[in-house]
Amino acid sequence: MGCRMWRDALAGVGVVLSSLRVDPVTAASDEPFALVDLGRCNVRMAEQLTDVLRSLPAREALRARVRQVNREPKSR
């Protein structure tokens, strides 16, 4: 998913992160996934983002999968 798609998806729920970008250093590295710099936002926007995230239904299966992936050794 590219920055444009992320911007559009976030804007669709009222969240605008003005400095959203793919980190150029990690994008040019051998890492399998570049880091995404979500950027800076003001307190009001951070609160809106928090509200959006809190409004999503809790999905324990997704949380379990994220925990599993985070524990897996990283391949190079």
The first five atom37 places (N, CA, C, CB, O) and aatype in JSON, in Angstrom:
{
  "aatype": [12, 7, 4, 1, 12, 17, 1, 3, 0, 10, 0, 7, 19, 7, 19, 19, 10, 15, 15, 10, 1, 19, 3, 14, 19, 16, 0, 0, 15, 3, 6, 14, 13, 0, 10, 19, 3, 10, 7, 1, 4, 2, 19, 1, 12, 0, 6, 5, 10, 16, 3, 19, 10, 1, 15, 10, 14, 0, 1, 6, 0, 10, 1, 0, 1, 19, 1, 5, 19, 2, 1, 6, 14, 11, 15, 1],
  "atom_mask": [
    [1, 1, 1, 1, 1],
    [1, 1, 1, 0, 1],
    [1, 1, 1, 1, 1],
    [1, 1, 1, 1, 1],
    [1, 1, 1, 1, 1],
    [1, 1, 1, 1, 1],
    [1, 1, 1, 1, 1],
    [1, 1, 1, 1, 1],
    [1, 1, 1, 1, 1],
    [1, 1, 1, 1, 1],
    [1, 1, 1, 1, 1],
    [1, 1, 1, 0, 1],
    [1, 1, 1, 1, 1],
    [1, 1, 1, 0, 1],
    [1, 1, 1, 1, 1],
    [1, 1, 1, 1, 1],
    [1, 1, 1, 1, 1],
    [1, 1, 1, 1, 1],
    [1, 1, 1, 1, 1],
    [1, 1, 1, 1, 1],
    [1, 1, 1, 1, 1],
    [1, 1, 1, 1, 1],
    [1, 1, 1, 1, 1],
    [1, 1, 1, 1, 1],
    [1, 1, 1, 1, 1],
    [1, 1, 1, 1, 1],
    [1, 1, 1, 1, 1],
    [1, 1, 1, 1, 1],
    [1, 1, 1, 1, 1],
    [1, 1, 1, 1, 1],
    [1, 1, 1, 1, 1],
    [1, 1, 1, 1, 1],
    [1, 1, 1, 1, 1],
    [1, 1, 1, 1, 1],
    [1, 1, 1, 1, 1],
    [1, 1, 1, 1, 1],
    [1, 1, 1, 1, 1],
    [1, 1, 1, 1, 1],
    [1, 1, 1, 0, 1],
    [1, 1, 1, 1, 1],
    [1, 1, 1, 1, 1],
    [1, 1, 1, 1, 1],
    [1, 1, 1, 1, 1],
    [1, 1, 1, 1, 1],
    [1, 1, 1, 1, 1],
    [1, 1, 1, 1, 1],
    [1, 1, 1, 1, 1],
    [1, 1, 1, 1, 1],
    [1, 1, 1, 1, 1],
    [1, 1, 1, 1, 1],
    [1, 1, 1, 1, 1],
    [1, 1, 1, 1, 1],
    [1, 1, 1, 1, 1],
    [1, 1, 1, 1, 1],
    [1, 1, 1, 1, 1],
    [1, 1, 1, 1, 1],
    [1, 1, 1, 1, 1],
    [1, 1, 1, 1, 1],
    [1, 1, 1, 1, 1],
    [1, 1, 1, 1, 1],
    [1, 1, 1, 1, 1],
    [1, 1, 1, 1, 1],
    [1, 1, 1, 1, 1],
    [1, 1, 1, 1, 1],
    [1, 1, 1, 1, 1],
    [1, 1, 1, 1, 1],
    [1, 1, 1, 1, 1],
    [1, 1, 1, 1, 1],
    [1, 1, 1, 1, 1],
    [1, 1, 1, 1, 1],
    [1, 1, 1, 1, 1],
    [1, 1, 1, 1, 1],
    [1, 1, 1, 1, 1],
    [1, 1, 1, 1, 1],
    [1, 1, 1, 1, 1],
    [1, 1, 1, 1, 1]
  ],
  "atom_positions": [
    [[0.86, -1.18, 0.0], [0.0, 0.0, 0.0], [0.9, 1.23, 0.0], [-0.97, 0.0, 1.23], [1.79, 1.34, 0.84]],
    [[0.68, 2.15, -0.91], [1.5, 3.34, -1.0], [0.95, 4.49, -0.19], [0.0, 0.0, 0.0], [-0.17, 4.44, 0.32]],
    [[1.75, 5.54, -0.09], [1.36, 6.72, 0.71], [0.04, 7.31, 0.25], [2.45, 7.78, 0.64], [-0.77, 7.73, 1.07]],
    [[-0.17, 7.35, -1.05], [-1.42, 7.95, -1.56], [-2.63, 7.18, -1.04], [-1.42, 7.97, -3.1], [-3.63, 7.77, -0.63]],
    [[-2.52, 5.85, -1.06], [-3.63, 5.02, -0.59], [-3.83, 5.21, 0.91], [-3.38, 3.54, -0.91], [-4.97, 5.27, 1.38]],
    [[-2.72, 5.31, 1.67], [-2.84, 5.53, 3.11], [-3.49, 6.87, 3.39], [-1.46, 5.46, 3.78], [-4.38, 6.98, 4.24]],
    [[-3.03, 7.9, 2.65], [-3.61, 9.24, 2.84], [-5.11, 9.22, 2.57], [-2.92, 10.27, 1.9], [-5.9, 9.77, 3.34]],
    [[-5.5, 8.57, 1.47], [-6.92, 8.52, 1.1], [-7.74, 7.76, 2.14], [-7.08, 7.87, -0.28], [-8.84, 8.18, 2.5]],
    [[-7.19, 6.63, 2.61], [-7.92, 5.83, 3.6], [-8.08, 6.61, 4.91], [-7.19, 4.51, 3.87], [-9.16, 6.62, 5.49]],
    [[-7.03, 7.24, 5.36], [-7.11, 8.03, 6.58], [-8.04, 9.23, 6.4], [-5.72, 8.5, 7.01], [-8.84, 9.53, 7.28]],
    [[-7.93, 9.9, 5.27], [-8.81, 11.05, 5.01], [-10.27, 10.63, 4.99], [-8.43, 11.73, 3.68], [-11.15, 11.41, 5.36]],
    [[-10.53, 9.41, 4.56], [-11.9, 8.9, 4.52], [-12.56, 8.81, 5.88], [0.0, 0.0, 0.0], [-13.78, 8.8, 5.99]],
    [[-11.74, 8.73, 6.93], [-12.28, 8.71, 8.3], [-11.94, 9.99, 9.05], [-11.75, 7.49, 9.08], [-12.05, 10.06, 10.27]],
    [[-11.52, 11.02, 8.29], [-11.29, 12.33, 8.88], [-9.93, 12.55, 9.5], [0.0, 0.0, 0.0], [-9.76, 13.49, 10.28]],
    [[-8.95, 11.7, 9.17], [-7.62, 11.83, 9.75], [-6.64, 12.28, 8.66], [-7.16, 10.5, 10.39], [-6.53, 11.63, 7.62]],
    [[-5.95, 13.37, 8.91], [-4.97, 13.88, 7.95], [-3.62, 14.0, 8.65], [-5.41, 15.25, 7.37], [-3.46, 14.79, 9.57]],
    [[-2.65, 13.22, 8.19], [-1.29, 13.28, 8.72], [-0.44, 13.93, 7.63], [-0.73, 11.84, 9.11], [-0.1, 13.3, 6.63]],
    [[-0.12, 15.19, 7.83], [0.5, 15.99, 6.76], [1.87, 15.52, 6.34], [0.59, 17.41, 7.2], [2.28, 15.76, 5.2]],
    [[2.6, 14.85, 7.22], [3.95, 14.44, 6.83], [4.09, 12.93, 6.67], [4.94, 14.94, 7.85], [5.19, 12.39, 6.82]],
    [[3.0, 12.24, 6.37], [3.02, 10.81, 6.1], [3.93, 10.52, 4.91], [1.6, 10.28, 5.84], [3.77, 11.12, 3.85]],
    [[4.89, 9.59, 5.1], [5.79, 9.24, 4.0], [6.48, 7.92, 4.29], [6.84, 10.35, 3.77], [6.54, 7.46, 5.43]],
    [[6.99, 7.31, 3.24], [7.82, 6.12, 3.39], [9.23, 6.62, 3.71], [7.81, 5.21, 2.11], [9.74, 7.52, 3.04]],
    [[9.84, 6.03, 4.72], [11.19, 6.42, 5.11], [12.17, 6.04, 4.0], [11.6, 5.74, 6.45], [12.29, 4.87, 3.66]],
    [[12.86, 7.03, 3.43], [13.73, 6.75, 2.29], [14.93, 5.86, 2.62], [14.22, 8.03, 1.71], [15.4, 5.12, 1.75]],
    [[15.42, 5.92, 3.83], [16.59, 5.1, 4.21], [16.21, 3.63, 4.23], [17.14, 5.53, 5.59], [16.91, 2.8, 3.64]],
    [[15.11, 3.3, 4.89], [14.72, 1.89, 4.95], [14.16, 1.4, 3.61], [13.69, 1.67, 6.04], [14.24, 0.21, 3.31]],
    [[13.6, 2.3, 2.82], [13.11, 1.9, 1.49], [14.26, 1.49, 0.59], [12.32, 3.05, 0.85], [14.09, 0.65, -0.3]],
    [[15.43, 2.07, 0.81], [16.6, 1.75, -0.01], [17.45, 0.63, 0.57], [17.45, 2.99, -0.19], [18.45, 0.25, -0.03]],
    [[17.07, 0.11, 1.73], [17.87, -0.92, 2.39], [17.44, -2.32, 1.94], [17.76, -0.8, 3.92], [16.55, -2.47, 1.11]],
    [[18.08, -3.31, 2.51], [17.76, -4.7, 2.21], [16.62, -5.24, 3.07], [18.98, -5.56, 2.41], [16.21, -6.39, 2.9]],
    [[16.09, -4.42, 3.96], [14.97, -4.85, 4.79], [13.79, -5.2, 3.89], [14.58, -3.74, 5.82], [13.57, -4.54, 2.87]],
    [[13.02, -6.24, 4.25], [11.9, -6.62, 3.39], [10.77, -5.59, 3.36], [11.35, -7.95, 3.84], [10.01, -5.53, 2.39]],
    [[10.65, -4.8, 4.41], [9.59, -3.8, 4.45], [10.16, -2.46, 4.9], [8.45, -4.25, 5.4], [10.83, -2.37, 5.93]],
    [[9.91, -1.44, 4.13], [10.33, -0.1, 4.52], [9.48, 0.39, 5.68], [10.23, 0.89, 3.32], [8.33, -0.03, 5.84]],
    [[10.05, 1.27, 6.49], [9.3, 1.88, 7.58], [8.44, 3.01, 7.02], [10.24, 2.4, 8.68], [8.8, 3.67, 6.04]],
    [[7.32, 3.23, 7.65], [6.43, 4.32, 7.26], [6.5, 5.36, 8.36], [4.96, 3.83, 7.04], [6.24, 5.07, 9.53]],
    [[6.85, 6.57, 7.98], [6.9, 7.68, 8.92], [5.5, 8.3, 8.92], [8.01, 8.74, 8.53], [5.11, 8.97, 7.96]],
    [[4.77, 8.07, 9.99], [3.41, 8.6, 10.06], [3.39, 10.1, 10.27], [2.64, 7.92, 11.18], [2.37, 10.76, 10.08]],
    [[4.54, 10.63, 10.65], [4.67, 12.07, 10.73], [4.13, 12.68, 11.99], [0.0, 0.0, 0.0], [3.81, 12.01, 12.97]],
    [[4.06, 13.96, 11.94], [3.62, 14.74, 13.09], [2.2, 15.22, 12.86], [4.56, 15.94, 13.34], [1.77, 15.43, 11.72]],
    [[1.47, 15.37, 13.95], [0.13, 15.93, 13.87], [-0.15, 16.67, 15.16], [-0.94, 14.81, 13.61], [0.53, 16.47, 16.17]],
    [[-1.15, 17.53, 15.12], [-1.49, 18.28, 16.32], [-2.33, 17.41, 17.27], [-2.25, 19.58, 15.96], [-2.76, 16.31, 16.91]],
    [[-2.56, 17.91, 18.46], [-3.28, 17.15, 19.48], [-4.69, 16.81, 19.01], [-3.34, 17.93, 20.8], [-5.16, 15.69, 19.25]],
    [[-5.36, 17.73, 18.37], [-6.72, 17.47, 17.89], [-6.73, 16.29, 16.93], [-7.29, 18.73, 17.21], [-7.61, 15.42, 17.02]],
    [[-5.78, 16.24, 16.01], [-5.72, 15.14, 15.04], [-5.39, 13.83, 15.74], [-4.68, 15.44, 13.94], [-5.94, 12.78, 15.39]],
    [[-4.49, 13.86, 16.72], [-4.16, 12.65, 17.48], [-5.4, 12.12, 18.2], [-3.02, 12.94, 18.5], [-5.62, 10.91, 18.26]],
    [[-6.2, 13.02, 18.74], [-7.44, 12.61, 19.4], [-8.43, 12.0, 18.4], [-8.08, 13.82, 20.11], [-9.08, 11.01, 18.7]],
    [[-8.53, 12.6, 17.21], [-9.41, 12.05, 16.19], [-8.95, 10.65, 15.76], [-9.47, 12.99, 14.97], [-9.77, 9.75, 15.6]],
    [[-7.66, 10.48, 15.59], [-7.12, 9.17, 15.22], [-7.42, 8.16, 16.32], [-5.6, 9.26, 14.95], [-7.81, 7.02, 16.03]],
    [[-7.24, 8.55, 17.55], [-7.53, 7.67, 18.68], [-9.01, 7.29, 18.69], [-7.15, 8.34, 20.01], [-9.35, 6.12, 18.92]],
    [[-9.88, 8.24, 18.44], [-11.32, 7.96, 18.4], [-11.66, 6.96, 17.3], [-12.11, 9.26, 18.19], [-12.45, 6.04, 17.51]],
    [[-11.06, 7.15, 16.13], [-11.31, 6.23, 15.02], [-10.86, 4.83, 15.38], [-10.58, 6.71, 13.74], [-11.58, 3.86, 15.17]],
    [[-9.65, 4.72, 15.93], [-9.13, 3.4, 16.3], [-9.97, 2.74, 17.39], [-7.67, 3.51, 16.77], [-10.22, 1.53, 17.34]],
    [[-10.41, 3.52, 18.35], [-11.24, 2.97, 19.42], [-12.62, 2.54, 18.93], [-11.39, 3.99, 20.54], [-13.25, 1.67, 19.53]],
    [[-13.09, 3.14, 17.85], [-14.42, 2.8, 17.35], [-14.44, 1.48, 16.57], [-14.93, 3.91, 16.46], [-15.5, 0.93, 16.31]],
    [[-13.26, 0.99, 16.21], [-13.19, -0.26, 15.48], [-13.5, -1.44, 16.41], [-11.81, -0.44, 14.83], [-13.13, -1.42, 17.58]],
    [[-14.19, -2.44, 15.87], [-14.48, -3.59, 16.73], [-13.19, -4.32, 17.11], [-15.46, -4.56, 16.03], [-12.29, -4.47, 16.29]],
    [[-13.12, -4.76, 18.33], [-11.94, -5.51, 18.79], [-11.93, -6.86, 18.09], [-11.93, -5.69, 20.35], [-12.94, -7.57, 18.06]],
    [[-10.79, -7.2, 17.54], [-10.67, -8.48, 16.84], [-9.51, -9.24, 17.44], [-10.47, -8.27, 15.3], [-8.35, -9.04, 17.09]],
    [[-9.84, -10.12, 18.35], [-8.81, -10.86, 19.06], [-7.96, -11.7, 18.12], [-9.43, -11.75, 20.12], [-6.76, -11.86, 18.36]],
    [[-8.55, -12.25, 17.07], [-7.78, -13.05, 16.12], [-6.69, -12.21, 15.46], [-8.7, -13.66, 15.05], [-5.56, -12.67, 15.28]],
    [[-7.02, -10.97, 15.11], [-6.03, -10.08, 14.52], [-4.94, -9.75, 15.53], [-6.7, -8.8, 14.01], [-3.76, -9.76, 15.19]],
    [[-5.32, -9.45, 16.75], [-4.33, -9.15, 17.79], [-3.4, -10.33, 18.01], [-5.04, -8.78, 19.1], [-2.19, -10.14, 18.15]],
    [[-3.94, -11.54, 18.04], [-3.13, -12.74, 18.24], [-2.15, -12.92, 17.08], [-4.02, -13.99, 18.38], [-1.0, -13.29, 17.29]],
    [[-2.61, -12.65, 15.87], [-1.73, -12.79, 14.7], [-0.61, -11.76, 14.74], [-2.54, -12.64, 13.4], [0.54, -12.08, 14.42]],
    [[-0.91, -10.54, 15.12], [0.12, -9.5, 15.22], [1.15, -9.9, 16.26], [-0.51, -8.13, 15.58], [2.35, -9.77, 16.03]],
    [[0.69, -10.4, 17.41], [1.64, -10.86, 18.44], [2.51, -11.98, 17.91], [0.88, -11.32, 19.7], [3.71, -12.01, 18.18]],
    [[1.92, -12.91, 17.17], [2.67, -14.03, 16.61], [3.73, -13.54, 15.62], [1.73, -15.02, 15.92], [4.88, -13.95, 15.7]],
    [[3.34, -12.67, 14.72], [4.28, -12.15, 13.71], [5.42, -11.4, 14.39], [3.55, -11.22, 12.72], [6.57, -11.5, 13.97]],
    [[5.11, -10.65, 15.42], [6.14, -9.89, 16.12], [7.14, -10.78, 16.84], [5.5, -8.95, 17.11], [8.27, -10.36, 17.09]],
    [[6.75, -12.0, 17.18], [7.65, -12.94, 17.85], [8.49, -13.75, 16.87], [6.85, -13.86, 18.72], [9.51, -14.32, 17.26]],
    [[8.07, -13.82, 15.61], [8.78, -14.63, 14.62], [10.14, -14.01, 14.32], [7.95, -14.77, 13.33], [10.28, -12.79, 14.25]],
    [[11.17, -14.87, 14.13], [12.48, -14.33, 13.77], [12.42, -13.65, 12.4], [13.56, -15.45, 13.76], [11.72, -14.1, 11.49]],
    [[13.15, -12.58, 12.28], [13.19, -11.83, 11.03], [14.15, -12.5, 10.06], [13.61, -10.36, 11.28], [15.29, -12.8, 10.42]],
    [[13.7, -12.74, 8.84], [14.6, -13.33, 7.84], [15.28, -12.2, 7.08], [13.82, -14.27, 6.86], [14.69, -11.14, 6.87]],
    [[16.48, -12.43, 6.67], [17.25, -11.4, 5.94], [17.49, -11.84, 4.54], [18.57, -11.11, 6.62], [18.12, -11.12, 3.77]]
  ]
}
